[in-house]
Amino acid sequence: MTKPHHRKKHKEKVRQYKQNYENTISPKAKTKASTIFSIVGAVIGLAIGYFATQGAVLWSVIGLAAGGVAGFFAGGKMDEGGSK
Protein backbone atom coordinates (compact mmCIF):
# COMPACT_ATOMS: atom_id res chain seq x y z
CA MET A 1 0.00 0.00 0.00
CA THR A 2 1.06 3.53 -0.61
CA LYS A 3 1.77 5.76 2.29
CA PRO A 4 -0.26 8.97 2.63
CA HIS A 5 2.73 11.19 3.21
CA HIS A 6 3.94 10.61 -0.34
CA ARG A 7 0.69 11.84 -1.83
CA LYS A 8 0.78 15.00 0.27
CA LYS A 9 4.02 16.10 -1.35
CA HIS A 10 2.63 15.35 -4.76
CA LYS A 11 -0.44 17.51 -4.15
CA GLU A 12 1.73 20.45 -3.08
CA LYS A 13 3.76 20.25 -6.30
CA VAL A 14 0.60 20.13 -8.38
CA ARG A 15 -0.78 23.14 -6.51
CA GLN A 16 2.44 25.09 -7.10
CA TYR A 17 2.34 24.25 -10.79
CA LYS A 18 -1.25 25.45 -11.08
CA GLN A 19 -0.44 28.74 -9.35
CA ASN A 20 2.54 29.38 -11.62
CA TYR A 21 0.47 28.60 -14.71
CA GLU A 22 -2.38 30.89 -13.67
CA ASN A 23 0.04 33.77 -13.00
CA THR A 24 1.52 33.57 -16.50
CA ILE A 25 -1.82 34.14 -18.25
CA SER A 26 -2.52 37.84 -18.61
CA PRO A 27 -6.15 38.88 -18.23
CA LYS A 28 -5.61 42.02 -20.32
CA ALA A 29 -5.12 42.10 -24.04
CA LYS A 30 -1.48 42.49 -25.03
CA THR A 31 -2.24 44.76 -27.97
CA LYS A 32 -4.47 47.78 -27.78
CA ALA A 33 -7.18 48.34 -30.34
CA SER A 34 -5.73 51.75 -31.20
CA THR A 35 -2.52 50.13 -32.48
CA ILE A 36 -4.34 47.64 -34.66
CA PHE A 37 -6.79 50.21 -35.99
CA SER A 38 -4.04 52.71 -36.79
CA ILE A 39 -2.14 50.10 -38.83
CA VAL A 40 -5.26 48.97 -40.68
CA GLY A 41 -6.37 52.58 -41.20
CA ALA A 42 -2.95 53.52 -42.57
CA VAL A 43 -3.01 50.65 -45.07
CA ILE A 44 -6.53 51.51 -46.19
CA GLY A 45 -5.65 55.21 -46.43
CA LEU A 46 -2.57 54.37 -48.50
CA ALA A 47 -4.65 52.21 -50.85
CA ILE A 48 -7.32 54.89 -51.27
CA GLY A 49 -4.71 57.60 -51.89
CA TYR A 50 -2.81 55.45 -54.36
CA PHE A 51 -5.78 54.32 -56.43
CA ALA A 52 -7.62 57.66 -56.33
CA THR A 53 -4.64 59.56 -57.75
CA GLN A 54 -3.25 56.86 -60.08
CA GLY A 55 -0.09 56.41 -58.02
CA ALA A 56 0.88 59.95 -57.00
CA VAL A 57 3.33 59.52 -54.13
CA LEU A 58 2.46 62.74 -52.30
CA TRP A 59 -1.25 61.95 -52.05
CA SER A 60 -0.53 58.33 -51.17
CA VAL A 61 1.57 59.47 -48.20
CA ILE A 62 -1.11 61.96 -47.17
CA GLY A 63 -3.71 59.15 -47.34
CA LEU A 64 -1.40 56.93 -45.28
CA ALA A 65 -1.07 59.57 -42.55
CA ALA A 66 -4.77 60.45 -42.55
CA GLY A 67 -5.80 56.79 -42.35
CA GLY A 68 -3.35 56.15 -39.52
CA VAL A 69 -4.61 59.10 -37.49
CA ALA A 70 -8.26 58.20 -38.09
CA GLY A 71 -7.59 54.59 -37.12
CA PHE A 72 -5.76 55.67 -33.99
CA PHE A 73 -8.67 57.76 -32.77
CA ALA A 74 -11.22 55.07 -33.68
CA GLY A 75 -9.18 52.46 -31.79
CA GLY A 76 -8.82 54.82 -28.84
CA LYS A 77 -12.59 55.12 -28.62
CA MET A 78 -12.87 51.33 -28.64
CA ASP A 79 -10.24 51.04 -25.88
CA GLU A 80 -12.17 53.50 -23.73
CA GLY A 81 -15.44 51.67 -24.34
CA GLY A 82 -13.92 48.32 -23.42
CA SER A 83 -12.48 49.49 -20.11
CA LYS A 84 -15.85 50.73 -18.78
N, C-alpha and C positions, 0 to 999 in steps of 0.2 A: 504494500500500500504506500501511496505517496504521503509525505508528511506535510501538514498544513503550512509550516513555516516557509517552505519553498514557494508555494503559490502566492504568499503574501509579497514576496520580493518581485515576483513576476507582475503582479497587479500594479505595483508602484512604478515599474518601468513602463508599463503600458499607459498609465496615467500621465507620466512625464512626456511620453511621446505625443499623446493627444494634445497636451497643453502647448507643446512646441509647435505642432502643426497648426493649431488654431491661431496662434500668434503670428504666423507667417502670412496668413490670408488677410489682405487689406480690405476693410469694408467699403472704403471710398474708391471711386474710379481713379485710375492712374493718369488718365488723360482727360483734360477738361474739354467740354464741348466747344469752347471758344477757339481752341487750337485746331480742332478738326474742321470746324466751320470756316475758319479763316483760310485754311489750305484749300478746301473744296471751293470756296468762293473765289479765291485767287485763280484757280484753274479755270473755273467757269468764266470769270471776267476776262482772262487771257484769251479763251476761245472766242468769246463774243467780240472782243476787240479785234482779234485777228481776222475773223471771217467777215465782220461788218466793214472793214476797211481794206479788204483784199491783201492783207499782209503788211500793212504799215506798222513799222516797229514802234514808233512813238505812241500810237493809239493802243497798240497791244499792251505796252507797258502801263499806260494809264488805266486800261481795263483790268490789268493784273492787280494794280494797287487798289483800285476802287472795289473790286471783288473781294480782295483780302480784308479791307476795312469793313465792308458791309458784313462779311462772314464773321468777323471778330465780334462786332456788336450783336449780331443775331445769336451767336454762341454764348455771349455774355448774358443775354437775356434768358437763355435756356439754363445756364448755370445758376442764375439767381432763382429761377422758378423751381429748380430741382432741390435747392437747399431749404426751401420753406416747408 
